[in-house]
Amino acid sequence: MLREAIYHRPKDNYAYACTEEELHIRIRTKKNDVPSVKLLFGDPYNWKDGEWVFETKEMSISGSDTLFDYWFIAISPPHRRLRYGFVLQDGKEAVYLGEKGFSDEAINDTAFYFCFPFLNSIDVFQAPEWVKDTVWYQIFPERFANGNPDNNPENTLAWGSVPPSPDNFFGGDLEGVIQHIDHLKTLGITGIYFTPIFTAHSNHKYDTIDYMEIDPQFGDKETFKRLVEICHQNDIKVMLDAVFNHSGYYFPHFQDVLENGQDSKYKDWFHIHEFPLQTEPVPNYDTFAFTPFMPKLNTENLEVKEYLLEVGRYWVREFDIDGWRLDVANEVDHAFWREFRKEVKAIKPDLYILGEIWHDSMPWLRGDQFDAVMNYPFTTNVLNLMAKKAISPAEFVENMSSVLHMYPKNVNEAAFNLLDSHDTPRILTECGGDTERMKQIYSFMLTFIGTPCIYYGDEIGMTGGMDPGCRKCMEWDESKQDKHIFSHLQRLIALRKEERLLANGGNLSFLPSDYHEKCIAYTKSNGKQTLLIILNMDDAATSFKVPFDIDTETISDIWSGTEIEREDDGFSIELPAKGFAILSF
């Protein structure tokens, strides 16, 4: 038994309260090294005749990656407190693990074991319930639709007349979104994520000039209020993008520092190294990614903090938005985000707070800051297998097991899953134009856990490379739209709503990574119903044998609408190249 590989800590993704009564406990061991793990547990105050009273229960493997097995158990302590350890057996020895380390025998002293002191309801991670059933649609406002030419900025180009560039404008606005709500409703969208809509110099609007005003090229506050009301009437939530890490170069407070230097009353609003300010060869003030036109804000400054907190409160209070997406969230201090959460949730408790973080985000997902982060580890793994073919199905399953075990189950259910965005090449371009592969990728995302997002135009087959190529004008000429992709996504979204297990119901488990050379498969089960989702990653047809003993003569493929009959050795299904099935039993 390789003890060095065994890992547990009584916090975060290894021990957490899933509900107000239920604890989830995990432990990691070397892959294929330990055949049996039991949880040893008891109430810390339950003693009899001088002996601590405990019991043991078998744990099960919840997933395996390249190096490790992950073991899991759910338990409901009657008094909401627990002392616990683990019994690991490999056929040669039994090892006991507690907070004080390893032992060759059970130790009758609670101080040896891990402690979950008390399951306090307020500490349970709780993202808004509505998020788990939401299918998002990301809109880059400047490129979605031009609904009011009177808003057009100077030198606006004809819609889609030339390729997008970092500094051209096509006149997209909020009125254009209003005029196309039916398109989103027909697709099945229930949430819109807008990239920034506040006054800014650029076409992308991540260089904010005025956080309290709608950019004139997009319309005005009355238009935005009407947009939110129309969205809500159509059961569509609205999430705005907040850029609190940095302002724009033309933000009045930064302009005051440029003009007045050391005498500016706003000099402490930013991280300035020396005066006078300079932008070349590199800025002598902190910025986003060395970009001189995006000076970093000092969120530890009390005036800055209060200004930005009021921004957060204002758009929730006055316009009833449903969520904030927080740009470059990992570069802002944790203390600010804790206060931000309290302030905006005081106005709207079920507001969704989404952070843009590209790496392991556990420090932001403990229930005191964000409800979710943009799930880029998910994105990377999906693209590597299904678009780039850079990894095998077995490697994909192992990698996805790592992704799922990064966070608690209730965190994964609110994760913001995306395939592309305004920052990345479009998914169809990543697939080399292969629409069947793209449809299969969406089949995976829309049957997985988390809250999925579609980038505007993907549903009609738009292409585009890295920024600015991914920011083309939306194609509204129906003769140039791929209706097959639209119908595929529309049906997947409808099925996700109809079959609760396809969203965030039940438990998800991948079949072992070595089960099928060409397919990936996973189950979603609630104890009464099980769905088996199978995707053939190969360019040729293949046969998949269902690895369960199912006590029935037929099972349904709810995707194709066909019935599969039992054979002598169980159930098998023929999958076409890049095929997809959802079996229900």
ABEGO torsion letter per residue (X at the ends): XBAAABBBBBBEAABBBABAABBBBBBBBBBGABABBBBBBBBAABBBGGBBBBBBBBBBBAEBBAABBBBBBBBBBAAGBBBBBBBBBAGABBBBBBAAEBBABBBBBAAABBBBABBBAAABBBBBAAAAABBBBBBBAAAABBABAAABBBGBBBBGABBBBAABBAGBBAAAAAAAAAAAAAAGBABBBBBBABBBABAAGABBABAABBBAAAEBAAAAAAAAAAAAAAGBBBBBBBBAABBBAABAAAAAAAAAEAABAAAAABBBABOBBBAOABBABBBBGGBAABBBBBAABAAAAAAAAAAAAAAAAAAGBABBBBBGAAABBAAAAAAAAAAAAAABAABBBBBBBABBAAAAAAGABBABBBBAAAAAAAAAAAAAGABBAAAAAAAAAAAAAABBAAAAAABBBBABBAABBBAAAAAGGBAAAAAAAAAAAAABBEBBBBBBGAAAGBBEBBOAAAABBBBABAAABBAAAAAAAAAAAAAAAABAAABABEBBBBBBAAABAABBBBBBBAGABBBBBBBBABABBBBBBBABBBBBABBBBAAAGBBBBBBAAEBBBBBBBGBBBBBBX
